[in-house]
Amino acid sequence: MGSLFGTLNNTLDAIDAYQAALNVSQNNVSNASTPGYARQVANLEALPFDTSSGLTGGVQAGPTQSTQDEYVNQAVNSQFSQQGSFTAQSTALASIQGLFDVSGQTGVVGQLNNLFQSFSAWSEDPSTTANQQGVITAAQDLAQSFQSTAASLSQTTTQLDQQIGSAVQQINQIGSQIQSENAAILQNPDPAAGVNAGVDAQLHASIQSLSQLANVTVTYAPDGTATVLLGGQTPLVIGAQVNAIQTNFSNTTGATYPGGIPNAQILDANGNDITAQFSQGTLGGLLNVRNNVLPGLQGSTQQVGALNQLAQQVADRVNSILTAATTPSGAAGSPLFAYDTTSPTDVASTLALDPNITAGALAPADSTTSNGAALALANLGQSTAPADEINGQTILQFLSSTATQVGQQASDAQTGQNLAAQSLAQAQAIQTQISGVSLDAEAVNVMELQKGYQAAGKMVSVIDSLAQTLLDMMAPA
């Protein structure tokens, strides 16, 4: 009879084990689409069997195991960071690229070509009013184009500053989420047990979202809590502590050009500059365009910017040639352009027609011919004279190389975005193979567990029937 009841106990233990395994499988199915969730695996452990010691064997539910693979997770997060960076750069550079038309039909490129063409037409007949007015109109259009391009670049800077601020705010918010998830894990440090599997999923989903914004390094303590380092150096979250970061758009320390736009800075909780640590993620991509691409075009506190260099060179050389020449009546020539000479980084934004210029004040004659100055202006864009060049390039070469560089940067960002998307898909496929939930596999597992559960149930019925038979046999007649 004792052996019979021992078998009954073993059978009941088996039923409990099968029920626990079914619960794990059901939890997998319920969370198949939950971000950050990793498949849980139920373990059935054999109990020792030794009749001489009273050990009757059987089976019991062992600890549930998570299939989270942090090496694979880090690979996925790294690809998210790269994709975030290239996507941010591609979007920002697309708007900048439109300002520099490499075809030479629109924008500063087109208007500068129009100005040189108007000089050429004027040189053929300097005294014709239509040709003189054509120069005035072309010069005015070019000045307006410089102003418009400078304003557009300034607007892009403002937009990027807003996006950088938003990204920093999101990073701090996710840091607070991770802090809360760490606290929840500390209440029950087994991430694979019951509801904590959901907390672990939330933690990994938060880290993945953070990776899209910035390059992060994550380590896990033995208690399951996460430590998150921005750029592999600056602590954002350590256990229950969050170190919020902040932005700074007004630092002019050591400025070479005080009137220029300062670079965007990211500061840690102690006010230290950690901008260089953000090389990936949306924030890294935004910072690259904001601090590297735009200053090279519009200038900053440390450089004049290609657009200002071009505007000043064109204005200065045109004015120099005209003021050294004479009008058909023999009067001294007047300058064609004017700009704010006090701020080298504002030349393009302030370039305009000289307020005193008139069509009749244009001076086409130099010391040799009646149209020598006009011819010099017509050829100015391609002149290789040292005084006419910018950094060893002719004016048109300099403009073309600037436009080409912007176009190449935009193309590289788009190519990087496409490659990052492919790499991310591959990393996610590996992650799914290791940690993902297959509904088909879970369905087969549930069927097998149900068969075991049903068999154990039948065993209970058989034992009950045998016990009843024994009791009936032992009952007095």
C-alpha positions in Angstrom: 0.0 0.0 0.0 2.9 2.3 0.9 4.4 1.7 -2.5 1.1 2.5 -4.2 0.9 5.8 -2.4 4.5 6.6 -3.2 3.7 6.1 -6.9 0.7 8.4 -6.5 2.9 11.1 -5.0 5.4 10.7 -7.9 2.5 11.0 -10.4 1.2 14.1 -8.7 4.7 15.6 -8.8 4.8 14.8 -12.5 1.4 16.6 -13.0 2.8 19.7 -11.3 5.9 19.6 -13.4 3.9 19.3 -16.6 1.7 22.1 -15.5 4.7 24.3 -14.8 6.1 23.5 -18.2 2.8 24.2 -19.9 2.7 27.6 -18.1 6.1 28.5 -19.4 5.0 27.5 -23.0 1.8 29.6 -22.6 3.9 32.5 -21.4 6.1 32.2 -24.5 3.1 32.2 -26.8 1.6 35.2 -25.1 4.8 37.2 -25.4 5.8 36.1 -28.9 5.5 39.7 -30.2 6.7 41.4 -27.0 9.8 43.6 -27.7 12.8 42.4 -25.8 11.3 39.1 -24.8 13.4 36.0 -25.0 12.0 32.4 -25.1 11.9 30.7 -21.7 12.8 27.0 -21.5 11.2 24.8 -18.8 13.4 22.1 -17.3 12.1 18.8 -16.0 14.5 17.2 -13.4 14.6 13.6 -12.5 14.4 12.8 -8.8 16.8 10.2 -7.3 15.6 6.6 -7.2 16.9 4.3 -4.4 14.3 2.0 -2.8 16.6 1.0 0.0 16.8 4.7 1.1 13.1 5.3 0.4 13.8 7.4 -2.7 11.1 6.7 -5.1 12.3 8.7 -8.1 9.9 10.7 -10.3 10.2 14.1 -11.9 9.8 17.7 -10.8 9.9 21.2 -12.4 13.4 22.6 -12.4 14.4 26.3 -12.7 13.2 28.0 -15.9 15.9 29.2 -18.2 16.0 32.3 -20.4 17.5 32.2 -23.9 18.7 35.8 -23.8 22.1 35.9 -25.5 23.8 39.2 -24.5 26.5 38.8 -27.2 23.8 38.6 -29.9 21.8 41.4 -28.3 24.8 43.7 -28.3 25.3 42.9 -32.0 21.7 43.9 -32.7 22.0 47.0 -30.6 25.2 48.0 -32.4 23.4 47.7 -35.8 20.6 49.8 -34.5 23.1 52.5 -33.5 24.7 52.5 -36.9 21.3 52.7 -38.7 20.2 55.5 -36.4 23.3 57.5 -37.2 23.1 57.1 -41.0 19.4 57.8 -41.1 19.8 61.0 -39.2 22.7 62.1 -41.4 20.9 61.2 -44.6 17.8 63.2 -43.7 19.7 66.3 -42.7 22.1 66.2 -45.6 19.3 65.7 -48.1 18.0 69.2 -47.3 21.5 70.7 -47.4 22.3 69.0 -50.7 19.4 70.8 -52.4 21.0 74.1 -51.7 24.1 73.3 -53.9 22.9 72.3 -57.4 25.9 70.5 -59.0 24.1 70.9 -62.4 24.7 74.6 -62.2 21.1 75.6 -63.0 19.8 76.9 -59.6 21.0 78.4 -56.3 24.3 80.0 -55.8 25.9 77.9 -58.5 23.4 78.9 -61.1 23.4 82.6 -60.1 27.2 82.8 -60.1 27.2 81.4 -63.7 24.6 83.9 -64.7 26.7 86.8 -63.3 29.8 85.7 -65.3 27.6 85.4 -68.4 26.3 88.9 -67.8 29.8 90.2 -67.6 30.6 88.4 -70.9 27.6 90.0 -72.6 28.6 93.4 -71.2 32.2 93.1 -72.4 30.9 92.7 -76.0 29.1 96.1 -75.9 29.9 98.0 -72.6 27.8 101.1 -73.5 24.5 99.3 -74.0 22.1 100.0 -71.2 20.5 96.5 -71.5 23.9 94.8 -70.9 24.7 97.2 -68.0 21.3 96.4 -66.4 21.9 92.7 -67.0 25.0 92.9 -64.8 23.1 94.8 -62.0 20.2 92.2 -62.1 22.6 89.2 -62.1 24.5 90.7 -59.2 21.4 91.3 -57.2 20.1 87.8 -57.9 23.4 86.3 -56.8 23.4 88.4 -53.6 19.9 87.2 -52.8 20.9 83.6 -53.5 23.8 83.9 -51.0 21.4 85.4 -48.4 18.8 82.7 -49.1 21.3 79.9 -48.8 22.8 81.3 -45.6 19.3 81.6 -44.2 18.5 78.0 -45.1 21.7 76.7 -43.5 20.8 78.7 -40.4 17.3 77.2 -40.4 18.8 73.7 -40.7 21.1 74.4 -37.7 18.1 75.5 -35.7 16.2 72.4 -36.6 19.1 70.1 -35.8 19.5 71.9 -32.4 15.9 71.1 -31.7 16.4 67.4 -32.8 19.5 67.1 -30.7 17.6 68.5 -27.7 14.8 66.0 -28.3 17.2 63.1 -28.6 18.9 64.0 -25.3 15.5 64.2 -23.6 14.6 60.8 -24.9 17.9 59.4 -23.7 17.2 60.7 -20.2 13.7 59.3 -20.3 14.9 55.9 -21.3 17.5 56.1 -18.6 14.8 56.6 -16.0 12.9 53.6 -17.5 15.9 51.4 -17.1 16.3 52.6 -13.5 12.7 51.6 -12.8 13.3 48.2 -14.5 16.4 47.7 -12.4 14.5 48.4 -9.3 11.8 45.8 -10.3 14.4 43.2 -11.0 16.0 43.8 -7.5 12.7 42.9 -5.9 13.1 39.4 -7.4 16.5 38.8 -9.1 15.4 35.8 -11.1 14.7 37.3 -14.5 13.2 34.1 -15.9 10.7 33.5 -13.1 7.0 34.4 -13.7 6.3 38.1 -14.2 10.0 38.9 -14.0 10.4 37.5 -17.5 8.3 40.5 -18.6 10.4 42.9 -16.7 13.5 41.5 -18.3 11.9 41.9 -21.7 11.1 45.6 -20.9 14.7 46.1 -19.8 16.1 44.7 -23.0 13.5 46.7 -25.1 14.5 49.9 -23.4 18.2 49.2 -24.1 17.4 48.5 -27.7 15.5 51.8 -28.0 18.4 53.6 -26.3 20.8 52.0 -28.9 18.9 53.7 -31.7 19.7 57.1 -30.1 23.3 56.6 -29.1 26.1 54.1 -29.0 25.9 52.4 -25.6 27.7 49.6 -23.7 25.7 47.5 -21.3 26.9 45.2 -18.6 24.8 43.1 -16.2 25.4 42.6 -12.5 24.9 39.1 -10.9 21.5 40.4 -9.6 20.3 41.0 -13.2 20.4 44.8 -13.1 22.0 46.7 -16.0 24.7 49.3 -16.1 24.6 51.5 -19.2 27.6 53.5 -20.4 27.2 56.2 -23.1 30.0 55.9 -25.6 31.5 53.2 -23.5 32.6 55.8 -20.9 30.0 57.9 -19.4 27.6 56.2 -16.9 23.9 56.9 -17.7 22.4 54.2 -15.4 24.1 52.3 -12.6 21.6 50.2 -10.7 19.1 52.6 -9.2 21.1 55.8 -10.2 20.5 57.8 -13.3 23.0 60.5 -14.5 21.1 62.7 -16.9 22.9 64.4 -19.7 22.2 67.9 -21.1 22.8 70.1 -24.2 24.8 73.4 -24.6 24.5 75.5 -27.7 26.2 78.7 -26.5 29.8 77.8 -25.7 32.2 80.4 -27.2 35.3 79.6 -25.2 38.4 80.1 -27.4 36.4 81.4 -30.3 38.4 82.6 -33.3 35.3 84.2 -34.8 33.0 85.3 -31.9 30.2 86.1 -34.3 30.1 82.5 -35.6 27.7 79.8 -34.5 29.1 77.7 -31.6 29.2 73.9 -31.9 26.6 71.8 -30.1 27.8 70.2 -27.0 26.6 67.3 -24.9 27.4 67.6 -21.2 27.4 64.9 -18.5 25.7 65.3 -15.1 28.7 67.1 -13.9 28.9 69.6 -16.8 31.8 67.9 -18.6 31.9 67.9 -22.4 31.2 64.4 -23.6 30.2 65.3 -27.2 33.1 63.2 -28.8 31.7 60.1 -27.2 28.6 60.1 -29.4 29.8 58.5 -32.6 26.7 56.4 -33.5 22.9 56.5 -33.0 20.6 59.3 -34.0 22.3 61.7 -31.7 25.7 60.8 -33.1 24.5 61.4 -36.7 22.9 64.7 -35.8 26.0 65.9 -34.1 28.2 65.0 -37.1 26.1 67.1 -39.4 25.7 69.9 -36.9 29.3 70.2 -35.8 31.2 69.0 -38.9 29.2 69.5 -42.1 27.4 72.8 -41.4 30.4 74.7 -39.9 32.4 73.9 -43.1 29.6 75.6 -45.1 28.2 78.4 -43.0 31.1 79.0 -40.6 31.3 78.7 -36.8 33.3 80.2 -34.0 36.3 78.3 -35.3 36.1 78.7 -39.1 34.7 81.1 -41.7 32.8 78.5 -43.8 33.0 77.9 -47.6 29.9 79.9 -48.4 31.4 83.0 -46.7 34.7 82.5 -48.3 33.1 82.3 -51.7 30.9 85.3 -51.2 33.8 87.5 -49.9 36.1 86.4 -52.7 33.6 87.1 -55.4 32.6 90.5 -53.9 36.2 91.6 -53.2 37.6 90.7 -56.6 34.6 92.1 -58.6 34.8 95.3 -56.5 38.6 95.5 -56.9 38.5 95.2 -60.7 35.6 97.7 -61.1 37.0 100.3 -58.8 40.4 100.2 -60.6 38.6 100.7 -64.0 36.9 103.7 -65.6 33.5 104.3 -67.1 33.0 105.3 -70.8 32.9 108.9 -69.6 36.3 108.5 -67.9 35.0 108.5 -64.3 36.3 106.1 -61.7 34.4 102.9 -61.3 32.2 102.0 -58.3 32.0 98.8 -56.3 29.2 96.4 -57.2 28.8 94.6 -53.9 28.7 95.4 -50.2 28.6 93.2 -47.1 29.2 93.4 -43.3 33.0 93.6 -43.0 33.0 93.3 -39.2 32.0 89.6 -39.2 33.7 87.1 -41.5 31.1 84.5 -40.8 28.2 86.8 -41.9 29.5 87.8 -45.3 27.0 85.5 -47.3 24.0 86.5 -45.2 24.7 90.2 -45.6 25.9 90.3 -49.2 24.0 92.9 -51.2 24.3 95.3 -54.1 26.3 98.4 -53.1 23.6 101.1 -52.4 25.5 103.6 -54.6 25.8 101.5 -57.8 24.0 102.4 -60.9 24.1 101.0 -64.4 26.0 104.0 -65.7 28.6 103.7 -62.9 29.8 100.3 -64.1 33.4 100.7 -65.3 34.3 98.4 -68.2 37.7 100.0 -69.3 41.1 99.2 -67.9 44.4 100.8 -68.8 44.7 99.0 -72.1 41.3 98.6 -73.7 37.7 100.0 -73.4 36.4 96.6 -72.2 39.4 95.2 -70.5 37.8 95.2 -67.0 34.6 93.7 -68.3 36.6 90.9 -70.0 38.5 90.3 -66.7 35.2 90.0 -64.8 33.8 87.6 -67.5 36.9 85.3 -67.0 37.1 85.8 -63.2 35.4 82.4 -62.4 38.1 80.5 -64.2 41.1 82.8 -63.5 44.1 81.0 -62.1 45.8 84.2 -60.9 46.7 83.8 -57.2 44.6 86.8 -56.2 41.5 85.3 -57.9 41.8 81.8 -56.4 40.4 80.3 -53.2 42.7 77.8 -51.5 44.5 77.1 -54.7 41.3 76.7 -56.8 39.5 78.9 -59.2 36.2 80.4 -58.0 34.2 78.0 -60.0 36.4 75.0 -59.0 36.0 75.9 -55.4 32.2 76.2 -55.7 32.0 72.9 -57.6 34.2 71.0 -55.1 32.0 72.3 -52.3 28.8 71.2 -54.0 30.4 67.9 -54.9 31.5 67.3 -51.3 28.0 67.9 -50.0 26.5 65.6 -52.6 29.1 62.9 -51.7 28.3 63.2 -48.0 24.6 62.8 -48.7 25.3 59.8 -51.0 27.6 58.1 -48.4 24.9 58.6 -45.7 22.2 57.0 -47.9 24.5 54.1 -48.8 25.4 53.6 -45.1 21.7 53.7 -44.2 21.0 50.9 -46.7 23.9 48.8 -45.6 23.0 49.3 -41.9 19.4 48.1 -42.6 20.7 44.9 -44.2 23.2 44.3 -41.4 20.5 44.9 -38.8 18.1 42.5 -40.5 20.8 39.8 -40.5 21.6 40.4 -36.8 17.9 40.3 -35.9 17.5 37.0 -37.8 20.2 35.4 -35.7 18.7 36.9 -32.5 15.3 35.4 -33.5 16.9 32.0 -34.1 18.4 32.0 -30.7 15.9 33.8 -28.5 12.7 34.2 -30.6 9.5 32.4 -30.0 8.3 30.0 -32.7 4.5 29.5 -32.5 4.8 26.2 -34.4 7.5 24.9 -32.0 5.5 25.9 -29.0 2.4 24.2 -30.4 4.3 20.9 -30.8 5.8 21.4 -27.3 2.3 22.0 -25.8 0.9 18.9 -27.5 3.7 16.7 -26.1 3.3 18.2 -22.6 -0.5 17.7 -22.8 0.0 14.0 -23.7 2.3 13.6 -20.6 -0.2 15.5 -18.5 -3.0 13.3 -19.7 -0.9 10.1 -19.1 -0.2 11.2 -15.6 -3.9 11.9 -15.1 -4.8 8.4 -16.2 -2.1 7.0 -13.9 -3.8 8.8 -11.0 -7.1 7.2 -12.1 -5.5 3.7 -12.2 -3.9 4.2 -8.8 -7.2 5.3 -7.4 -8.9 2.3 -8.8 -6.2 0.0 -7.4 -6.4 1.6 -4.0 -10.2 1.2 -4.0 -9.8 -2.4 -4.9 -7.3 -3.0 -2.2 -9.6 -1.3 0.3 -12.5 -3.4 -0.8 -10.4 -6.6 -0.4 -9.4 -5.6 3.1 -12.8 -4.7 4.2 -14.5 -7.3 6.6 -17.0 -9.6 4.9 
